[in-house]
Amino acid sequence: MIVKVCVGSSCHLKGSGEIVELLQKAVADYNLEDEVTLAGSFCIGKCNRQGVTLQVDDDIHVGITTENFKEFFNEYVLNKLGKV
């Protein structure tokens, strides 16, 4: 699985750095280093008024914040990997 985080100027201002840190910690906490590749990407093209845009394989998710990160990770990473 490849998880790309938009680090373009808009998402950067909306906290993409914090989302990257949360992703790195979650991947390590669940020992997913061999199953999940984290990558940065400039604009994914789905800017939202709030939150960061992430791409999980071919699926794009918008509005990811520190507040809804855990829900996003559980549903779109752990669930997709069959870890829930």
VENURQUI-V144975 format. One record per residue. PHI is phi in whole degrees, -180 to 180 (* if undefined). PSI is psi in degrees with one decimal (999 if undefined). Layout:
[[PHI:PSI] [PHI:PSI]]
//
This chain:
[[*:136.5] [-114:124.6] [-113:116.2] [-106:134.7] [-110:127.9] [-68:128.2] [-120:19.8] [-66:172.2] [-59:-41.6] [-65:-50.3] [-69:-32.8] [-58:-45.5] [-67:-22.8] [-95:5.2] [106:26.6] [-61:-30.6] [-62:-41.7] [-67:-38.1] [-66:-39.5] [-60:-45.6] [-62:-42.2] [-63:-40.9] [-64:-46.4] [-59:-43.3] [-67:-44.9] [-64:-42.4] [-62:-42.8] [-68:-43.5] [-61:-34.9] [-97:8.1] [52:48.8] [-103:15.0] [-57:-31.4] [-87:-8.6] [-112:-21.8] [-123:126.7] [-105:124.2] [-97:137.3] [-144:153.1] [-99:152.8] [-145:139.9] [-74:177.2] [-31:122.5] [-85:-14.1] [93:13.8] [-129:49.6] [-57:143.6] [-127:161.1] [-65:-30.7] [-139:153.0] [83:175.4] [-107:150.6] [-97:131.7] [-126:152.0] [-123:124.2] [-111:109.1] [53:-114.5] [-99:-1.4] [-97:132.0] [-103:134.8] [-126:132.1] [-115:160.0] [76:27.4] [-80:126.6] [-127:172.6] [-63:-30.1] [-72:-36.5] [-106:8.8] [-60:-46.4] [-60:-43.5] [-61:-45.4] [-58:-50.2] [-62:-44.5] [-61:-46.0] [-76:-43.3] [-103:-9.5] [-115:-64.5] [-61:-46.1] [-62:-43.3] [-65:-30.6] [-87:-2.9] [74:29.0] [-99:1.2] [-103:999]]
//
